[in-house]
Amino acid sequence: MKRIGVLISGGGTNLQAIIDGTESGTIEGKVAVVISNRKAAYGLERAANHAIPGVYIGKGNFPDTADAETELMRVLENYEVDLIVLAGYLNILSPETIDHYRNRIINVHPALIPAYCGDGFYGMKVHEAVIANKEAFSGATVHYVDEGTDTGAIIAQEKVAVSAEDTPETLQKKVLAIEHRLLVETTAKLCLGNLK
């Protein structure tokens, strides 16, 4: 059974989808550790609610970026993590971490990559830009993580219609539903070795 490390920065709804997937048997894996770069992230409470170890590695306890990355690697190795899921993690991993876990790190992004991705496009900022540009569709993408920002190979993608009545908040809800499903499906396939 694969051991999953989930990296978060906020509320952790995608984390919850992964936890639910492992507990229901949809994902043949176990969330071994949850790591947050924000001390007050609600996702850490979600982890605690399921007796999953939660670790804070951020500027508060590791002001030096290199030290933080060293600690991140130490924690991942300590919990024998096989697969890393970035679930709303608003930090850039070092090339060393990416290389060590090559093709074993995935990220979920709230847009149809290559649109609305890269530096500056995250969270609500994506949905605000989609609404401002009067796009007909948005969606979610799950992709492998490489050294670029949102540039790794796309694994799964699904679109959703944007209505004239949509606000960034209502669009976020639509996209989140897709994010949860795609992330669980992709993680399940990776745990079974069904993705190249």
C-alpha positions as CSV (number, residue, x, y, z in Angstrom):
1,M,0.0,0.0,0.0
2,K,1.5,3.3,-1.1
3,R,2.2,5.9,1.5
4,I,1.0,9.4,0.6
5,G,2.4,12.7,1.7
6,V,-0.1,15.6,1.2
7,L,1.3,19.2,1.2
8,I,-1.2,22.0,1.9
9,S,-1.4,25.7,2.7
10,G,-5.0,26.3,3.6
11,G,-8.4,24.7,4.3
12,G,-7.6,21.3,2.9
13,T,-10.7,20.3,1.0
14,N,-8.6,18.5,-1.5
15,L,-6.8,16.8,1.4
16,Q,-10.2,15.7,2.8
17,A,-11.1,14.2,-0.6
18,I,-7.9,12.2,-0.5
19,I,-8.4,11.1,3.1
20,D,-12.0,10.1,2.3
21,G,-10.7,8.2,-0.8
22,T,-8.2,6.2,1.3
23,E,-10.8,5.4,4.1
24,S,-13.4,4.3,1.6
25,G,-10.9,2.0,-0.3
26,T,-11.2,4.0,-3.5
27,I,-7.5,4.8,-3.1
28,E,-5.4,1.8,-2.2
29,G,-3.0,3.9,-0.2
30,K,-2.6,5.7,3.2
31,V,-2.0,9.3,4.0
32,A,1.2,9.0,6.0
33,V,1.7,12.6,6.8
34,V,0.2,16.1,6.1
35,I,2.7,19.0,5.8
36,S,1.7,22.6,5.8
37,N,3.7,25.7,5.2
38,R,1.1,27.7,7.2
39,K,0.8,27.1,10.9
40,A,-2.9,28.0,11.1
41,A,-4.0,25.9,8.0
42,Y,-7.3,24.2,8.8
43,G,-6.0,21.2,6.8
44,L,-3.8,20.3,9.8
45,E,-7.0,20.0,11.9
46,R,-8.5,17.8,9.2
47,A,-5.4,15.6,9.5
48,A,-5.7,15.5,13.3
49,N,-9.3,14.5,13.1
50,H,-8.2,11.4,11.2
51,A,-5.2,10.6,13.5
52,I,-2.8,11.5,10.6
53,P,0.5,13.2,11.7
54,G,0.5,16.9,10.7
55,V,3.7,18.9,10.4
56,Y,4.2,22.6,10.1
57,I,7.3,23.7,8.1
58,G,7.2,27.4,7.3
59,K,8.8,30.7,7.9
60,G,7.9,30.7,11.5
61,N,10.1,27.7,12.4
62,F,12.4,27.6,9.4
63,P,13.1,31.2,8.2
64,D,15.8,30.0,5.8
65,T,14.3,28.4,2.6
66,A,17.1,25.9,2.3
67,D,16.6,24.7,5.9
68,A,12.9,24.4,5.3
69,E,13.5,22.3,2.2
70,T,16.0,20.1,4.1
71,E,13.4,19.6,6.8
72,L,10.7,18.8,4.3
73,M,12.8,16.1,2.7
74,R,13.7,14.7,6.2
75,V,10.0,14.5,7.1
76,L,9.0,12.9,3.8
77,E,11.7,10.3,4.2
78,N,10.9,9.7,7.9
79,Y,7.3,8.9,7.0
80,E,8.5,6.7,4.0
81,V,6.4,8.7,1.6
82,D,6.0,7.1,-1.9
83,L,3.8,9.7,-3.5
84,I,3.5,13.4,-2.9
85,V,0.2,15.2,-3.5
86,L,0.2,19.0,-3.6
87,A,-3.3,20.0,-2.6
88,G,-3.4,23.8,-2.6
89,Y,0.3,24.0,-1.5
90,L,1.4,27.6,-2.2
91,N,5.2,27.0,-2.1
92,I,7.7,26.0,-4.8
93,L,9.6,22.8,-4.2
94,S,13.3,22.8,-4.7
95,P,14.8,21.1,-7.8
96,E,16.5,18.6,-5.5
97,T,13.1,17.5,-4.0
98,I,11.5,17.3,-7.4
99,D,14.4,15.2,-8.8
100,H,14.3,12.9,-5.8
101,Y,10.6,12.2,-6.2
102,R,10.5,12.5,-10.0
103,N,7.1,11.4,-11.5
104,R,5.9,10.8,-7.9
105,I,4.6,14.4,-7.2
106,I,1.3,15.6,-8.5
107,N,-0.5,18.9,-8.3
108,V,-4.1,20.0,-8.8
109,H,-4.6,23.4,-10.4
110,P,-8.0,25.2,-10.7
111,A,-7.8,26.0,-14.4
112,L,-7.4,24.4,-17.8
113,I,-3.6,24.4,-18.1
114,P,-2.0,26.0,-20.1
115,A,-4.5,28.8,-19.5
116,Y,-4.4,30.7,-16.2
117,C,-1.4,29.0,-14.7
118,G,2.1,29.8,-13.7
119,D,3.4,32.6,-11.5
120,G,0.6,34.6,-9.8
121,F,-2.3,32.3,-10.8
122,Y,-3.5,30.4,-7.8
123,G,-6.7,30.0,-5.8
124,M,-9.3,32.7,-6.2
125,K,-7.0,34.8,-8.4
126,V,-7.5,32.2,-11.2
127,H,-11.3,32.4,-10.9
128,E,-11.3,36.2,-10.8
129,A,-9.2,36.2,-14.0
130,V,-11.5,33.7,-15.8
131,I,-14.6,35.8,-14.9
132,A,-13.0,39.1,-15.8
133,N,-12.0,37.7,-19.2
134,K,-15.6,36.4,-19.8
135,E,-14.4,32.8,-20.6
136,A,-17.0,30.3,-21.6
137,F,-15.2,27.4,-19.8
138,S,-12.9,26.8,-16.9
139,G,-12.0,23.6,-15.2
140,A,-9.3,21.7,-13.3
141,T,-6.1,20.0,-14.2
142,V,-4.0,17.4,-12.4
143,H,-0.4,17.3,-13.5
144,Y,3.0,16.0,-12.6
145,V,5.3,18.5,-10.9
146,D,8.5,19.4,-12.6
147,E,11.0,22.3,-12.1
148,G,8.6,24.9,-13.7
149,T,5.4,26.4,-12.3
150,D,2.4,24.3,-13.6
151,T,4.5,23.1,-16.5
152,G,4.6,19.3,-15.7
153,A,2.9,16.8,-18.0
154,I,-0.9,16.8,-17.7
155,I,-2.5,13.6,-16.3
156,A,-6.2,14.6,-16.1
157,Q,-8.2,17.6,-17.1
158,E,-11.9,18.4,-17.1
159,K,-13.8,21.5,-18.1
160,V,-16.9,23.2,-16.7
161,A,-19.1,25.8,-18.3
162,V,-18.9,29.4,-16.9
163,S,-22.3,31.0,-16.9
164,A,-23.0,34.8,-17.1
165,E,-24.3,34.7,-13.5
166,D,-21.1,33.1,-12.1
167,T,-19.0,35.0,-9.6
168,P,-15.4,33.9,-8.7
169,E,-16.9,32.3,-5.6
170,T,-19.6,30.2,-7.5
171,L,-17.0,29.2,-10.1
172,Q,-14.6,28.1,-7.4
173,K,-17.3,25.7,-6.0
174,K,-17.8,24.2,-9.5
175,V,-14.1,23.8,-10.1
176,L,-13.5,22.4,-6.6
177,A,-15.9,19.5,-7.3
178,I,-13.9,18.6,-10.4
179,E,-10.6,19.0,-8.5
180,H,-11.7,16.6,-5.8
181,R,-12.8,13.9,-8.2
182,L,-9.8,14.2,-10.5
183,L,-7.3,14.2,-7.7
184,V,-8.8,11.1,-6.1
185,E,-9.0,9.3,-9.4
186,T,-5.4,10.2,-10.3
187,T,-4.1,9.3,-6.8
188,A,-5.9,5.9,-7.0
189,K,-4.3,5.1,-10.4
190,L,-0.8,6.1,-9.2
191,C,-1.2,3.9,-6.1
192,L,-2.0,1.0,-8.4
193,G,0.8,1.8,-10.8
194,N,-1.7,2.4,-13.6
195,L,-0.1,5.7,-14.9
196,K,3.0,5.9,-17.0
